[in-house]
Amino acid sequence: MSEATDPVHVIYKLKKTMQNVLDGLVQTLASGGIDNYEEYKYILGKIHAIDLINQELSNLLKPKEPNNDDNITRIRS
């Protein structure tokens, strides 16, 4: 499987891209680049959505169950 189609690689690239977008939005807020309250709410909504997606992507990268064979009793050899 090539690096471009490896799901884990795709998730990491997506997280990096989304982090860059998030940083830009936060910078816009911090620098006072908002003209009105409607735009402020829109950018906050985008930040919230990106944060939720980043959290879900991070959860996908975590192992679901511990792979601890020490606690498993083998019935057959």
N, CA, C and O of each residue as an XYZ file, in Angstrom:
308
protein
N       0.856     -1.171      0.000
C       0.000      0.000      0.000
C       0.904      1.238      0.000
O       1.822      1.348      0.813
N       0.637      2.143     -0.902
C       1.465      3.339     -0.988
C       1.138      4.293      0.151
O       0.090      4.201      0.790
N       2.056      5.202      0.379
C       1.889      6.164      1.471
C       0.649      7.028      1.256
O      -0.025      7.399      2.216
N       0.349      7.344      0.008
C      -0.796      8.206     -0.303
C      -2.128      7.527     -0.002
O      -3.118      8.210      0.259
N      -2.171      6.192     -0.033
C      -3.424      5.498      0.229
C      -3.473      4.825      1.592
O      -4.490      4.230      1.948
N      -2.409      4.906      2.350
C      -2.401      4.348      3.695
C      -3.352      5.164      4.570
O      -3.143      6.366      4.732
N      -4.388      4.548      5.137
C      -5.378      5.302      5.915
C      -4.787      6.099      7.071
O      -5.226      7.217      7.338
N      -3.811      5.545      7.749
C      -3.207      6.254      8.874
C      -2.480      7.507      8.379
O      -2.560      8.565      9.002
N      -1.775      7.378      7.263
C      -1.073      8.530      6.689
C      -2.068      9.609      6.264
O      -1.832     10.800      6.472
N      -3.172      9.184      5.672
C      -4.204     10.132      5.243
C      -4.764     10.878      6.450
O      -4.968     12.090      6.391
N      -5.011     10.165      7.534
C      -5.539     10.810      8.744
C      -4.543     11.822      9.285
O      -4.938     12.924      9.667
N      -3.264     11.477      9.327
C      -2.254     12.422      9.821
C      -2.164     13.664      8.932
O      -2.039     14.783      9.431
N      -2.228     13.462      7.612
C      -2.191     14.615      6.700
C      -3.420     15.495      6.887
O      -3.318     16.721      6.889
N      -4.564     14.875      7.041
C      -5.799     15.620      7.254
C      -5.748     16.397      8.565
O      -6.153     17.559      8.617
N      -5.250     15.760      9.623
C      -5.121     16.456     10.907
C      -4.184     17.655     10.794
O      -4.454     18.710     11.368
N      -3.090     17.499     10.062
C      -2.139     18.597      9.891
C      -2.775     19.752      9.134
O      -2.627     20.912      9.520
N      -3.485     19.433      8.051
C      -4.160     20.463      7.263
C      -5.211     21.180      8.097
O      -5.312     22.407      8.061
N      -5.984     20.419      8.840
C      -7.022     21.026      9.670
C      -6.419     21.887     10.780
O      -6.985     22.918     11.144
N      -5.278     21.466     11.315
C      -4.617     22.273     12.342
C      -4.153     23.606     11.767
O      -4.237     24.636     12.436
N      -3.665     23.587     10.528
C      -3.249     24.837      9.878
C      -4.437     25.775      9.679
O      -4.327     26.982      9.899
N      -5.576     25.213      9.261
C      -6.783     26.028      9.096
C      -7.226     26.580     10.440
O      -7.580     27.754     10.548
N      -7.207     25.738     11.463
C      -7.588     26.166     12.809
C      -6.687     27.288     13.310
O      -7.166     28.265     13.886
N      -5.391     27.148     13.090
C      -4.447     28.191     13.512
C      -4.744     29.520     12.816
O      -4.655     30.582     13.431
N      -5.094     29.453     11.541
C      -5.436     30.669     10.805
C      -6.689     31.332     11.347
O      -6.748     32.556     11.464
N      -7.689     30.529     11.678
C      -8.925     31.078     12.236
C      -8.687     31.711     13.606
O      -9.206     32.789     13.897
N      -7.908     31.042     14.435
C      -7.585     31.586     15.761
C      -6.797     32.877     15.613
O      -7.026     33.835     16.352
N      -5.875     32.909     14.666
C      -5.093     34.125     14.427
C      -5.998     35.277     13.989
O      -5.802     36.421     14.401
N      -6.988     34.969     13.153
C      -7.947     35.988     12.712
C      -8.698     36.556     13.907
O      -8.880     37.769     14.016
N      -9.129     35.681     14.796
C      -9.828     36.154     16.001
C      -8.907     36.990     16.891
O      -9.297     38.049     17.382
N      -7.694     36.504     17.088
C      -6.758     37.174     17.997
C      -6.311     38.538     17.471
O      -6.025     39.443     18.256
N      -6.252     38.687     16.156
C      -5.764     39.936     15.588
C      -6.878     40.966     15.395
O      -6.626     42.086     14.952
N      -8.114     40.576     15.731
C      -9.216     41.512     15.583
C      -9.677     41.666     14.150
O     -10.201     42.717     13.781
N      -9.494     40.649     13.343
C      -9.854     40.714     11.936
C     -11.319     40.423     11.667
O     -11.682     40.064     10.547
N     -12.160     40.570     12.671
C     -13.585     40.304     12.541
C     -14.323     41.631     12.428
O     -14.110     42.542     13.228
N     -15.199     41.731     11.416
C     -15.919     42.989     11.182
C     -17.228     43.089     11.955
O     -17.642     44.185     12.332
N     -17.878     41.960     12.192
C     -19.164     42.015     12.875
C     -19.403     40.739     13.676
O     -18.648     39.770     13.587
N     -20.464     40.772     14.449
C     -20.781     39.650     15.328
C     -21.154     38.398     14.548
O     -20.838     37.288     14.976
N     -21.819     38.561     13.416
C     -22.204     37.419     12.592
C     -20.969     36.675     12.094
O     -20.933     35.445     12.119
N     -19.974     37.401     11.650
C     -18.718     36.782     11.194
C     -17.984     36.119     12.361
O     -17.387     35.055     12.200
N     -18.030     36.745     13.518
C     -17.420     36.185     14.726
C     -18.053     34.829     15.054
O     -17.346     33.852     15.304
N     -19.378     34.777     15.051
C     -20.077     33.527     15.342
C     -19.765     32.467     14.289
O     -19.619     31.291     14.622
N     -19.663     32.868     13.030
C     -19.347     31.939     11.948
C     -17.963     31.317     12.158
O     -17.796     30.105     12.024
N     -16.990     32.141     12.481
C     -15.629     31.637     12.697
C     -15.571     30.754     13.934
O     -14.881     29.735     13.929
N     -16.279     31.122     14.990
C     -16.324     30.269     16.181
C     -16.939     28.907     15.845
O     -16.487     27.880     16.351
N     -17.963     28.899     14.997
C     -18.570     27.637     14.578
C     -17.595     26.773     13.798
O     -17.554     25.557     13.985
N     -16.811     27.392     12.925
C     -15.807     26.647     12.168
C     -14.744     26.076     13.106
O     -14.323     24.929     12.954
N     -14.314     26.882     14.076
C     -13.315     26.414     15.042
C     -13.867     25.225     15.825
O     -13.167     24.235     16.033
N     -15.104     25.325     16.251
C     -15.721     24.242     17.016
C     -15.811     22.973     16.166
O     -15.497     21.886     16.651
N     -16.234     23.096     14.908
C     -16.357     21.937     14.023
C     -15.001     21.283     13.778
O     -14.885     20.058     13.823
N     -13.983     22.088     13.520
C     -12.642     21.539     13.281
C     -12.132     20.835     14.529
O     -11.504     19.780     14.438
N     -12.399     21.409     15.684
C     -11.971     20.796     16.942
C     -12.639     19.434     17.141
O     -11.983     18.473     17.543
N     -13.935     19.349     16.862
C     -14.646     18.075     16.988
C     -14.094     17.033     16.012
O     -13.892     15.879     16.389
N     -13.852     17.429     14.778
C     -13.324     16.501     13.773
C     -11.920     16.039     14.155
O     -11.593     14.859     14.024
N     -11.093     16.967     14.626
C      -9.739     16.586     15.064
C      -9.799     15.577     16.201
O      -9.000     14.642     16.243
N     -10.739     15.757     17.122
C     -10.862     14.818     18.234
C     -11.278     13.441     17.730
O     -10.755     12.427     18.191
N     -12.209     13.401     16.793
C     -12.641     12.115     16.234
C     -11.508     11.430     15.474
O     -11.351     10.212     15.563
N     -10.724     12.197     14.735
C      -9.580     11.620     14.023
C      -8.551     11.078     15.008
O      -7.972     10.016     14.777
N      -8.321     11.795     16.099
C      -7.398     11.314     17.128
C      -7.906     10.017     17.733
O      -7.127      9.100     17.994
N      -9.216      9.941     17.955
C      -9.793      8.708     18.500
C      -9.611      7.538     17.540
O      -9.429      6.404     17.982
N      -9.657      7.792     16.242
C      -9.446      6.719     15.268
C      -8.022      6.177     15.324
O      -7.782      5.008     15.022
N      -7.088      7.026     15.708
C      -5.690      6.609     15.748
C      -5.332      5.853     17.020
O      -4.295      5.192     17.079
N      -6.186      5.945     18.040
C      -5.928      5.243     19.297
C      -6.380      3.794     19.163
O      -7.406      3.514     18.544
N      -5.614      2.873     19.743
C      -6.065      1.479     19.716
C      -7.368      1.336     20.505
O      -7.519      1.918     21.579
N      -8.292      0.567     19.970
C      -9.595      0.407     20.613
C      -9.528     -0.466     21.864
O     -10.128     -0.140     22.888
N      -8.813     -1.550     21.779
C      -8.687     -2.458     22.908
C      -7.210     -2.705     23.158
O      -6.423     -2.825     22.220
N      -6.848     -2.779     24.405
C      -5.439     -3.082     24.675
C      -5.092     -4.474     24.153
O      -5.870     -5.418     24.288
N      -3.929     -4.576     23.564
C      -3.464     -5.853     23.036
C      -2.574     -6.506     24.079
O      -1.359     -6.600     23.911
N      -3.199     -6.952     25.153
C      -2.463     -7.508     26.275
C      -2.765     -8.997     26.361
O      -3.775     -9.398     26.939
N      -1.897     -9.808     25.793
C      -2.107    -11.247     25.776
C      -1.805    -11.906     27.116
O      -2.078    -13.094     27.282
N      -1.251    -11.173     28.072
C      -0.934    -11.751     29.379
C      -2.192    -12.132     30.150
O      -2.154    -13.039     30.981
N      -3.299    -11.455     29.889
C      -4.532    -11.700     30.636
C      -5.446    -12.705     29.943
O      -6.549    -12.966     30.424
N      -5.008    -13.268     28.831
C      -5.824    -14.206     28.076
C      -5.407    -15.624     28.416
O      -4.228    -15.970     28.345
N      -6.376    -16.435     28.784
C      -6.106    -17.844     29.062
C      -6.363    -18.621     27.793
O      -7.469    -18.590     27.253
N      -5.358    -19.312     27.317
C      -5.476    -20.113     26.105
C      -6.130    -21.446     26.436
O      -5.709    -22.137     27.364
N      -7.158    -21.803     25.678
C      -7.839    -23.068     25.900
C      -7.150    -24.176     25.124
O      -6.975    -25.290     25.617
N      -6.765    -23.846     23.903
C      -6.081    -24.833     23.061
C      -4.671    -24.338     22.779
O      -4.412    -23.138     22.694
N      -3.768    -25.306     22.638
C      -2.382    -24.932     22.341
C      -2.123    -24.975     20.872
O      -1.009    -24.690     20.432
